[in-house]
Amino acid sequence: MRAFTRFTAVIAGLAAIGGAQAAAKGDGNERQPVAIRFALAAGDQPVECGHDIAGLGTRGQPAQLHDARFYIAAPALIDAAGHEVPIELEQNDWQYANLALLDFENKTGKCVGSADVNDTIKGSAPRGRYKGFSFVVGVPSVVQDKDGKDVILNHSNFATAPAPLDLQSMTWNWQAGRKFIKIEVDPEGGVTRPPPKPKSPADAANGAGAQGDKSGDKSDGGAPAMADAPKAAPLRVNSDGTITVSTWMLHLGSTGCRGDATKGEITSCANPNRIPVKLASFDSARQRVVLDLKPLFAGIDLGKDQGFSTGCMSGPADPECAPMFENLGLRLKETAPDANDAGQSSGASTKIFRVEATK
């Protein structure tokens, strides 16, 4: 599933960056290994494929995990003075440059994907004592190699990208960008959606969704602002015309993007939608980072969808995205005309990550 070996030379150059910087500071070999574990939970219950998850969303309905993957970038340890010290990641199938993929689906139960999982990032940092941990949920647009050349990460061809950017399931159809977070659950009883609307020729030309909604809304005057893989197939058509599908989906990624990634252009996006996370108190030897599904789905009815994509796929007009972005600590829309702060941190800490003792 990986394209790792084709990029050995590039990876080696990127991996050398942190070492060269450390050597320049005179701390060359004075480094310590770093391993930080992540976990998936819903309150005090662990979340695993094939097991019921209790109490999610406004109705507390049981659900099962369908998919759970997310990218983190720029991991850093926080020292006693509050300075963020970058972790130099190992380069392997799960880590490239300053990026890592966490993967909790194992293709059992209702989970899709593959049997491969990854719950730990590994690297090194200058020897010292640290009190906290920070990272960014998302994929950077570009990084620089040892020669100062730009290496495109987010908007690139998955078929030729290095692992872990080589997964088609973690890309959008539009602009070749990455899904930063992909969390999908199958609530008991399914997800009821509005009746399908006929798709007019104009809608088809403008990229409107299969249900006649405006999920192909053109926020940048060009390509659709949020397109995705085909929507879940209906389980049934109900007597009132509504349909019920199996899976509620959160797909977070940059929107309002410009530039043609297929031509090697660096795409800029009006809504970056990357989530900064700072854990002021964290001990990697005794604790792990938990992505908690209860605060993630707070205020959301997983059994009912009001339209657009099923769930939230980062669309600014999608009703389900308003509470979801609040939980993520992101601004879904601009705070004022021309503020240009949509897709930026709201200033409030994201509610979805917490720290717990390693078990």
Backbone hydrogen bonds, N-H to C=O, Kabsch-Sander energy under -0.5 kcal/mol:
donor,donor_aa,acceptor,acceptor_aa,energy
7,F,4,F,-1.9
8,T,5,T,-1.1
11,I,7,F,-2.9
12,A,8,T,-2.6
13,G,9,A,-1.9
14,L,10,V,-2.2
15,A,11,I,-3.0
16,A,12,A,-1.3
17,I,14,L,-1.2
18,G,14,L,-0.6
19,G,15,A,-0.8
20,A,16,A,-2.7
21,Q,17,I,-2.4
22,A,18,G,-2.4
23,A,19,G,-2.5
24,A,20,A,-2.0
25,K,21,Q,-1.0
25,K,22,A,-0.6
26,G,23,A,-1.6
27,D,22,A,-2.0
30,E,27,D,-1.8
31,R,29,N,-2.3
32,Q,125,A,-3.0
34,V,123,G,-3.0
36,I,121,I,-2.3
37,R,35,A,-0.5
38,F,119,D,-3.4
39,A,289,V,-2.1
41,A,291,L,-2.2
42,A,45,Q,-2.7
45,Q,42,A,-1.5
47,V,40,L,-2.3
48,E,46,P,-0.5
51,H,48,E,-1.5
53,I,63,A,-3.4
54,A,52,D,-0.5
55,G,60,G,-1.1
56,L,61,Q,-1.0
58,T,300,I,-2.0
60,G,56,L,-0.5
60,G,57,G,-0.7
61,Q,56,L,-0.8
63,A,53,I,-1.8
64,Q,186,D,-1.6
65,L,51,H,-0.5
66,H,184,E,-3.0
67,D,184,E,-1.8
69,R,182,K,-1.9
70,F,102,L,-2.2
71,Y,180,F,-2.3
72,I,100,A,-2.6
73,A,136,V,-2.9
74,A,98,N,-1.6
76,A,134,S,-2.6
77,L,85,V,-2.7
78,I,132,G,-2.3
79,D,77,L,-0.5
79,D,83,H,-2.5
80,A,129,R,-0.6
82,G,79,D,-2.1
85,V,77,L,-3.8
85,V,83,H,-0.6
87,I,75,P,-2.6
88,E,86,P,-0.5
88,E,124,S,-2.9
89,L,87,I,-0.9
90,E,122,K,-2.5
92,N,90,E,-0.7
92,N,95,Q,-1.7
95,Q,92,N,-0.7
96,Y,99,L,-2.1
99,L,96,Y,-2.2
100,A,72,I,-2.6
101,L,94,W,-2.1
102,L,70,F,-3.0
102,L,100,A,-0.5
103,D,118,N,-2.4
104,F,68,A,-3.0
105,E,68,A,-0.6
107,K,112,V,-0.9
111,C,108,T,-2.3
112,V,66,H,-2.4
118,N,103,D,-2.4
121,I,36,I,-2.3
123,G,34,V,-2.6
124,S,88,E,-1.7
125,A,32,Q,-2.0
127,R,30,E,-2.9
131,K,78,I,-3.1
132,G,78,I,-1.5
133,F,279,L,-2.2
134,S,76,A,-2.7
135,F,277,V,-2.2
136,V,73,A,-2.4
137,V,275,I,-3.1
138,G,71,Y,-1.4
138,G,136,V,-0.7
143,V,151,V,-1.9
145,D,149,K,-2.4
148,G,145,D,-2.1
151,V,143,V,-3.3
152,I,150,D,-0.5
153,L,141,S,-2.6
154,N,140,P,-1.3
154,N,141,S,-0.5
156,S,154,N,-1.2
156,S,176,A,-1.3
158,F,156,S,-0.6
160,T,157,N,-1.3
161,A,157,N,-0.8
165,L,162,P,-2.5
168,Q,166,D,-0.7
170,M,167,L,-1.6
171,T,168,Q,-1.8
172,W,177,G,-2.4
177,G,174,W,-1.1
179,K,170,M,-2.9
180,F,178,R,-0.7
180,F,252,L,-3.0
181,I,252,L,-1.1
182,K,69,R,-3.0
183,I,250,L,-2.1
184,E,67,D,-2.5
184,E,182,K,-0.5
185,V,248,W,-2.2
186,D,64,Q,-3.1
188,E,62,P,-3.2
190,G,187,P,-2.4
191,V,245,V,-3.4
192,T,303,G,-2.5
193,R,243,I,-3.5
197,K,211,Q,-1.5
200,S,198,P,-0.8
204,A,200,S,-2.4
205,A,201,P,-2.2
206,N,202,A,-1.8
207,G,203,D,-0.6
207,G,204,A,-0.9
208,A,203,D,-2.8
209,G,213,D,-0.9
212,G,209,G,-2.1
217,D,214,K,-1.7
219,S,217,D,-1.3
220,D,223,A,-0.5
221,G,218,K,-0.9
222,G,223,A,-0.5
225,A,217,D,-2.6
226,M,215,S,-0.5
235,L,244,T,-3.2
236,R,244,T,-1.4
238,N,236,R,-0.5
238,N,242,T,-3.4
241,G,238,N,-2.0
243,I,193,R,-1.4
244,T,236,R,-2.3
245,V,191,V,-2.9
246,S,233,A,-0.5
248,W,185,V,-2.9
249,M,310,T,-1.3
250,L,183,I,-2.8
251,H,249,M,-0.6
251,H,312,C,-2.4
252,L,181,I,-2.1
255,T,271,N,-2.1
256,G,225,A,-0.6
258,R,268,S,-3.1
261,A,259,G,-0.9
263,K,260,D,-1.5
264,G,261,A,-1.7
265,E,260,D,-1.8
267,T,265,E,-0.8
268,S,258,R,-1.1
270,A,256,G,-2.2
271,N,255,T,-2.3
273,N,343,G,-1.3
274,R,343,G,-0.6
275,I,137,V,-2.0
277,V,135,F,-3.0
279,L,133,F,-3.3
280,A,278,K,-0.7
282,F,131,K,-2.8
282,F,280,A,-0.5
284,S,282,F,-0.5
286,R,283,D,-1.4
287,Q,283,D,-2.4
288,R,356,E,-2.6
289,V,37,R,-2.6
290,V,354,R,-3.3
291,L,39,A,-2.7
292,D,290,V,-0.7
292,D,352,I,-3.2
293,L,41,A,-3.2
293,L,291,L,-0.6
296,L,292,D,-1.2
297,F,293,L,-2.1
298,A,295,P,-0.6
300,I,297,F,-1.8
302,L,300,I,-0.9
304,K,301,D,-1.4
305,D,192,T,-3.0
311,G,309,S,-1.0
312,C,249,M,-2.6
318,D,315,G,-1.6
321,C,318,D,-1.5
322,A,318,D,-0.6
322,A,319,P,-0.8
324,M,320,E,-1.1
325,F,321,C,-2.9
326,E,322,A,-1.6
327,N,323,P,-2.1
328,L,324,M,-1.8
329,G,325,F,-1.0
329,G,326,E,-0.6
330,L,325,F,-2.7
331,R,344,Q,-2.6
332,L,330,L,-0.6
339,A,336,A,-2.3
343,G,331,R,-3.3
344,Q,341,D,-1.6
346,S,329,G,-2.4
351,K,327,N,-2.2
354,R,290,V,-1.9
356,E,288,R,-2.0
358,T,286,R,-3.0
